[in-house]
Amino acid sequence: MIKLKDCDSKRLLLIVLITLGLFTLASCATTSCQKYSTGGGGIAIKGSVVKVADRGVYLCVGSLDGASIGQELEVWRTIYGVGSKANTSITSGSISSGEISENMVGKVKITKILDEHYSFAEVISGEARLHDIVEAKY
């Protein structure tokens, strides 16, 4: 059995923590935090709610995504295992493919850009929960 010195175990712990931190930051940049440019009428910015606070929500949408103070985004929630037939009517505030349903549940307004990847927003209508999707359209 290999015994680690106290100094070696601290270094190993530091390396593990740094690696986990990098994976956490990278996961936001590679999953739901993406800027879309699909042309007129499409989605301009798409991200997610990464933390809920008493006075608002933290979003995985930052300056690199094109976010700006005062910008309003729709809040969408994905619900699994509901719906019985396809419905693509966005005007009704919901989209359903049978087993997965997306419902617009509110709107947020960005009040502070935190950095390239994150911002803070106040809920201006409805609600916003952890992992909800936020979208700004053209």
PyRosetta script that sets phi, psi and omega in degrees:
from pyrosetta import init, pose_from_sequence

init()
pose = pose_from_sequence("MIKLKDCDSKRLLLIVLITLGLFTLASCATTSCQKYSTGGGGIAIKGSVVKVADRGVYLCVGSLDGASIGQELEVWRTIYGVGSKANTSITSGSISSGEISENMVGKVKITKILDEHYSFAEVISGEARLHDIVEAKY")
pose.set_psi(1, 136.9)
pose.set_omega(1, -178.7)
pose.set_phi(2, -90.0)
pose.set_psi(2, 129.9)
pose.set_omega(2, 176.6)
pose.set_phi(3, -102.7)
pose.set_psi(3, 130.9)
pose.set_omega(3, 178.2)
pose.set_phi(4, -93.9)
pose.set_psi(4, 139.2)
pose.set_omega(4, 172.6)
pose.set_phi(5, -69.7)
pose.set_psi(5, 159.4)
pose.set_omega(5, -179.8)
pose.set_phi(6, -56.9)
pose.set_psi(6, -40.5)
pose.set_omega(6, 179.7)
pose.set_phi(7, -65.1)
pose.set_psi(7, -41.7)
pose.set_omega(7, 179.9)
pose.set_phi(8, -65.7)
pose.set_psi(8, -39.1)
pose.set_omega(8, -180.0)
pose.set_phi(9, -68.1)
pose.set_psi(9, -34.1)
pose.set_omega(9, 177.5)
pose.set_phi(10, -68.2)
pose.set_psi(10, -40.2)
pose.set_omega(10, 177.6)
pose.set_phi(11, -64.0)
pose.set_psi(11, -42.8)
pose.set_omega(11, 179.2)
pose.set_phi(12, -61.7)
pose.set_psi(12, -44.1)
pose.set_omega(12, 178.3)
pose.set_phi(13, -61.8)
pose.set_psi(13, -42.3)
pose.set_omega(13, 179.0)
pose.set_phi(14, -62.3)
pose.set_psi(14, -42.7)
pose.set_omega(14, 179.2)
pose.set_phi(15, -63.4)
pose.set_psi(15, -43.0)
pose.set_omega(15, 179.2)
pose.set_phi(16, -62.9)
pose.set_psi(16, -44.4)
pose.set_omega(16, -179.2)
pose.set_phi(17, -65.3)
pose.set_psi(17, -40.9)
pose.set_omega(17, 178.3)
pose.set_phi(18, -64.5)
pose.set_psi(18, -43.3)
pose.set_omega(18, 179.1)
pose.set_phi(19, -61.2)
pose.set_psi(19, -44.9)
pose.set_omega(19, 178.1)
pose.set_phi(20, -62.9)
pose.set_psi(20, -39.8)
pose.set_omega(20, 177.6)
pose.set_phi(21, -62.3)
pose.set_psi(21, -42.2)
pose.set_omega(21, 178.9)
pose.set_phi(22, -65.5)
pose.set_psi(22, -40.5)
pose.set_omega(22, 177.9)
pose.set_phi(23, -63.9)
pose.set_psi(23, -38.2)
pose.set_omega(23, 179.0)
pose.set_phi(24, -63.6)
pose.set_psi(24, -46.5)
pose.set_omega(24, 178.9)
pose.set_phi(25, -65.1)
pose.set_psi(25, -40.4)
pose.set_omega(25, -178.8)
pose.set_phi(26, -67.6)
pose.set_psi(26, -32.8)
pose.set_omega(26, -178.2)
pose.set_phi(27, -64.5)
pose.set_psi(27, -36.2)
pose.set_omega(27, 178.0)
pose.set_phi(28, -66.9)
pose.set_psi(28, -41.6)
pose.set_omega(28, -177.2)
pose.set_phi(29, -71.2)
pose.set_psi(29, -23.5)
pose.set_omega(29, -174.8)
pose.set_phi(30, -105.5)
pose.set_psi(30, -5.6)
pose.set_omega(30, -179.2)
pose.set_phi(31, -107.8)
pose.set_psi(31, -91.4)
pose.set_omega(31, -169.4)
pose.set_phi(32, -94.6)
pose.set_psi(32, -7.4)
pose.set_omega(32, 179.8)
pose.set_phi(33, -93.3)
pose.set_psi(33, 88.3)
pose.set_omega(33, -177.8)
pose.set_phi(34, -137.2)
pose.set_psi(34, 143.2)
pose.set_omega(34, 174.9)
pose.set_phi(35, -95.6)
pose.set_psi(35, 130.3)
pose.set_omega(35, -178.1)
pose.set_phi(36, -108.2)
pose.set_psi(36, 140.9)
pose.set_omega(36, 174.0)
pose.set_phi(37, -133.4)
pose.set_psi(37, 78.6)
pose.set_omega(37, -175.1)
pose.set_phi(38, -96.5)
pose.set_psi(38, 7.2)
pose.set_omega(38, -178.1)
pose.set_phi(39, 96.5)
pose.set_psi(39, -176.5)
pose.set_omega(39, -177.7)
pose.set_phi(40, -57.8)
pose.set_psi(40, 138.7)
pose.set_omega(40, 177.2)
pose.set_phi(41, 81.4)
pose.set_psi(41, 0.1)
pose.set_omega(41, -178.5)
pose.set_phi(42, -94.3)
pose.set_psi(42, -170.0)
pose.set_omega(42, 179.3)
pose.set_phi(43, -87.4)
pose.set_psi(43, 124.9)
pose.set_omega(43, -179.7)
pose.set_phi(44, -85.4)
pose.set_psi(44, -42.6)
pose.set_omega(44, -177.7)
pose.set_phi(45, -139.2)
pose.set_psi(45, 139.0)
pose.set_omega(45, 175.6)
pose.set_phi(46, -139.4)
pose.set_psi(46, 132.7)
pose.set_omega(46, 179.2)
pose.set_phi(47, -153.1)
pose.set_psi(47, -159.2)
pose.set_omega(47, -179.0)
pose.set_phi(48, -145.2)
pose.set_psi(48, 162.5)
pose.set_omega(48, 174.8)
pose.set_phi(49, -82.0)
pose.set_psi(49, 120.0)
pose.set_omega(49, -177.4)
pose.set_phi(50, -104.7)
pose.set_psi(50, -15.0)
pose.set_omega(50, 177.0)
pose.set_phi(51, -160.3)
pose.set_psi(51, 140.6)
pose.set_omega(51, 176.9)
pose.set_phi(52, -107.7)
pose.set_psi(52, 130.5)
pose.set_omega(52, 178.7)
pose.set_phi(53, -120.4)
pose.set_psi(53, 171.0)
pose.set_omega(53, -179.2)
pose.set_phi(54, -61.3)
pose.set_psi(54, -38.3)
pose.set_omega(54, -174.1)
pose.set_phi(55, -104.1)
pose.set_psi(55, 7.8)
pose.set_omega(55, 179.3)
pose.set_phi(56, 163.9)
pose.set_psi(56, -158.3)
pose.set_omega(56, -178.0)
pose.set_phi(57, -135.2)
pose.set_psi(57, 149.7)
pose.set_omega(57, 174.1)
pose.set_phi(58, -95.4)
pose.set_psi(58, 132.5)
pose.set_omega(58, -176.0)
pose.set_phi(59, -114.3)
pose.set_psi(59, 147.4)
pose.set_omega(59, 172.8)
pose.set_phi(60, -88.8)
pose.set_psi(60, 61.6)
pose.set_omega(60, 177.2)
pose.set_phi(61, -146.5)
pose.set_psi(61, 119.7)
pose.set_omega(61, -177.0)
pose.set_phi(62, -131.7)
pose.set_psi(62, -163.9)
pose.set_omega(62, -175.9)
pose.set_phi(63, -62.7)
pose.set_psi(63, -33.8)
pose.set_omega(63, 178.1)
pose.set_phi(64, -67.3)
pose.set_psi(64, -23.5)
pose.set_omega(64, 179.0)
pose.set_phi(65, -85.0)
pose.set_psi(65, -7.5)
pose.set_omega(65, -178.6)
pose.set_phi(66, 94.6)
pose.set_psi(66, 11.4)
pose.set_omega(66, -179.4)
pose.set_phi(67, -68.6)
pose.set_psi(67, 146.8)
pose.set_omega(67, 177.7)
pose.set_phi(68, -142.9)
pose.set_psi(68, 153.8)
pose.set_omega(68, 179.7)
pose.set_phi(69, -63.1)
pose.set_psi(69, 135.2)
pose.set_omega(69, -179.2)
pose.set_phi(70, 92.7)
pose.set_psi(70, -10.1)
pose.set_omega(70, -179.0)
pose.set_phi(71, -70.6)
pose.set_psi(71, 135.9)
pose.set_omega(71, 178.9)
pose.set_phi(72, -102.6)
pose.set_psi(72, 138.6)
pose.set_omega(72, 179.6)
pose.set_phi(73, -128.7)
pose.set_psi(73, 143.6)
pose.set_omega(73, 174.3)
pose.set_phi(74, -78.4)
pose.set_psi(74, 146.5)
pose.set_omega(74, 177.0)
pose.set_phi(75, -107.9)
pose.set_psi(75, 124.3)
pose.set_omega(75, -178.9)
pose.set_phi(76, -119.1)
pose.set_psi(76, 141.3)
pose.set_omega(76, 178.4)
pose.set_phi(77, -120.8)
pose.set_psi(77, 131.8)
pose.set_omega(77, 177.6)
pose.set_phi(78, -92.7)
pose.set_psi(78, 129.5)
pose.set_omega(78, 178.4)
pose.set_phi(79, -121.5)
pose.set_psi(79, 127.0)
pose.set_omega(79, -177.0)
pose.set_phi(80, -98.0)
pose.set_psi(80, 144.9)
pose.set_omega(80, 173.6)
pose.set_phi(81, 79.9)
pose.set_psi(81, 21.1)
pose.set_omega(81, 177.1)
pose.set_phi(82, -125.4)
pose.set_psi(82, 164.3)
pose.set_omega(82, 178.1)
pose.set_phi(83, 92.8)
pose.set_psi(83, 148.2)
pose.set_omega(83, -178.8)
pose.set_phi(84, -121.8)
pose.set_psi(84, -15.6)
pose.set_omega(84, 178.0)
pose.set_phi(85, -148.8)
pose.set_psi(85, 158.3)
pose.set_omega(85, -177.5)
pose.set_phi(86, -66.2)
pose.set_psi(86, 137.1)
pose.set_omega(86, 177.7)
pose.set_phi(87, -144.3)
pose.set_psi(87, 115.9)
pose.set_omega(87, -178.2)
pose.set_phi(88, -112.5)
pose.set_psi(88, 24.6)
pose.set_omega(88, 179.5)
pose.set_phi(89, -80.3)
pose.set_psi(89, 103.2)
pose.set_omega(89, 179.6)
pose.set_phi(90, -73.3)
pose.set_psi(90, -26.6)
pose.set_omega(90, -178.9)
pose.set_phi(91, -63.7)
pose.set_psi(91, -24.0)
pose.set_omega(91, 179.6)
pose.set_phi(92, -80.8)
pose.set_psi(92, -7.2)
pose.set_omega(92, -179.9)
pose.set_phi(93, 85.8)
pose.set_psi(93, 11.5)
pose.set_omega(93, 177.8)
pose.set_phi(94, -149.2)
pose.set_psi(94, 153.1)
pose.set_omega(94, 175.6)
pose.set_phi(95, -130.8)
pose.set_psi(95, 132.6)
pose.set_omega(95, -178.8)
pose.set_phi(96, -135.2)
pose.set_psi(96, 139.4)
pose.set_omega(96, 174.9)
pose.set_phi(97, -114.0)
pose.set_psi(97, 14.3)
pose.set_omega(97, -179.8)
pose.set_phi(98, 108.1)
pose.set_psi(98, -63.6)
pose.set_omega(98, -178.8)
pose.set_phi(99, -98.5)
pose.set_psi(99, -19.7)
pose.set_omega(99, 179.9)
pose.set_phi(100, -124.7)
pose.set_psi(100, 132.8)
pose.set_omega(100, -179.7)
pose.set_phi(101, -125.4)
pose.set_psi(101, 135.9)
pose.set_omega(101, 174.5)
pose.set_phi(102, -114.3)
pose.set_psi(102, 126.5)
pose.set_omega(102, -178.1)
pose.set_phi(103, -122.8)
pose.set_psi(103, 133.1)
pose.set_omega(103, 173.4)
pose.set_phi(104, -75.5)
pose.set_psi(104, 121.4)
pose.set_omega(104, -173.3)
pose.set_phi(105, -114.5)
pose.set_psi(105, -3.6)
pose.set_omega(105, 179.6)
pose.set_phi(106, 172.5)
pose.set_psi(106, -172.2)
pose.set_omega(106, 176.4)
pose.set_phi(107, -138.6)
pose.set_psi(107, 146.3)
pose.set_omega(107, 175.6)
pose.set_phi(108, -125.9)
pose.set_psi(108, 158.7)
pose.set_omega(108, 179.0)
pose.set_phi(109, -128.0)
pose.set_psi(109, 123.5)
pose.set_omega(109, -178.6)
pose.set_phi(110, -68.9)
pose.set_psi(110, 126.5)
pose.set_omega(110, 179.6)
pose.set_phi(111, -111.4)
pose.set_psi(111, -16.5)
pose.set_omega(111, -179.3)
pose.set_phi(112, -154.9)
pose.set_psi(112, 130.3)
pose.set_omega(112, 172.3)
pose.set_phi(113, -90.7)
pose.set_psi(113, 118.4)
pose.set_omega(113, -176.7)
pose.set_phi(114, -82.6)
pose.set_psi(114, -41.3)
pose.set_omega(114, 177.5)
pose.set_phi(115, -168.9)
pose.set_psi(115, -158.3)
pose.set_omega(115, -177.6)
pose.set_phi(116, -65.1)
pose.set_psi(116, -25.9)
pose.set_omega(116, -172.6)
pose.set_phi(117, -115.5)
pose.set_psi(117, -15.2)
pose.set_omega(117, -172.3)
pose.set_phi(118, -133.1)
pose.set_psi(118, 153.9)
pose.set_omega(118, 174.8)
pose.set_phi(119, -146.5)
pose.set_psi(119, 169.4)
pose.set_omega(119, 176.7)
pose.set_phi(120, -118.8)
pose.set_psi(120, 139.6)
pose.set_omega(120, -178.1)
pose.set_phi(121, -137.8)
pose.set_psi(121, 150.2)
pose.set_omega(121, 172.9)
pose.set_phi(122, -96.0)
pose.set_psi(122, 146.2)
pose.set_omega(122, 176.8)
pose.set_phi(123, -81.4)
pose.set_psi(123, 120.2)
pose.set_omega(123, -177.8)
pose.set_phi(124, -102.5)
pose.set_psi(124, -17.1)
pose.set_omega(124, 172.4)
pose.set_phi(125, -158.7)
pose.set_psi(125, 152.1)
pose.set_omega(125, 180.0)
pose.set_phi(126, 66.4)
pose.set_psi(126, -135.2)
pose.set_omega(126, -178.6)
pose.set_phi(127, -147.6)
pose.set_psi(127, 167.5)
pose.set_omega(127, 175.4)
pose.set_phi(128, -144.1)
pose.set_psi(128, 130.2)
pose.set_omega(128, 179.9)
pose.set_phi(129, -119.4)
pose.set_psi(129, 165.8)
pose.set_omega(129, 176.2)
pose.set_phi(130, -54.0)
pose.set_psi(130, 133.5)
pose.set_omega(130, 178.5)
pose.set_phi(131, 77.6)
pose.set_psi(131, -0.2)
pose.set_omega(131, 172.9)
pose.set_phi(132, -63.2)
pose.set_psi(132, 153.4)
pose.set_omega(132, 179.1)
pose.set_phi(133, -95.1)
pose.set_psi(133, 139.4)
pose.set_omega(133, 175.2)
pose.set_phi(134, -117.5)
pose.set_psi(134, 140.6)
pose.set_omega(134, -177.7)
pose.set_phi(135, -139.1)
pose.set_psi(135, 139.8)
pose.set_omega(135, 169.5)
pose.set_phi(136, -116.5)
pose.set_psi(136, 132.7)
pose.set_omega(136, -178.0)
pose.set_phi(137, -105.9)
pose.set_psi(137, 159.6)
pose.set_omega(137, 177.4)
pose.set_phi(138, -65.2)
pose.dump_pdb("model.pdb")
